[in-house]
């Protein structure tokens, strides 16, 4: 966690919660688990860090902040009262953009109506293959200014990705020593669906032994699409 990160679609990470448990195939070779256990800690132990809540307020330069890169804010063991505290900080630090990502789409939908959603909070769900597109249905009911999908690691074709109400799609392959391979045809299929529907498309990585090993070039170019910020109404689809 810190002021700088190598994740291509964000600027910083903020982890008021650490630790997680596995819920679907995309979790099998979790990078956060590898990092945590490298330091001799138990990844399946969910920890709240109230001492970290004020960190984004101390960062005065506006930036995109990935919330809980080492956990899941909507994990069942995270009290709703703590989620509300995180949202209060995001509302106060209005000069930042906060990117929240979860695999717990059902819990997200359950608590969303009891949270305040400022325009600087983007909410996403992970969809690693066609079996998990149901998470998008839950996301559509969330009153976030920007709704996005993290299709990473992409583990199979998704021929009919439901994009109604979605502003941004990130696609990427898996990294690590036991990574599962990414078929370029799967990536192109999702890219073409996004282009047809006017949804910003971001290709993060091919994957490899490390996240950078395979590079990011798809069909001779980078795909760094970002959604329109509702506060500025500027956009870049591709």
Secondary structure, DSSP 4 states (H G I P E B T S, - for coil): -BS----TT-SEEE-SEEB----SGGGTT-HHHHHHHHTT--TTS-EE-GGGTTHHHH--S--EEEETTTB-TT-TTS-HHHHHHHHHHHHH-TTSEEEEEES-HHHHHHHHTTS---TTEEEEEE--SGGGTHHHHHHHTS--SEEEEEE-S--S--TT---TT--EEEEE--BSTTPPP--HHHHHHHHHHHHHHT-EEEEEE--BSSTTTT-S-BTTB--B-BPPPTTT---B--
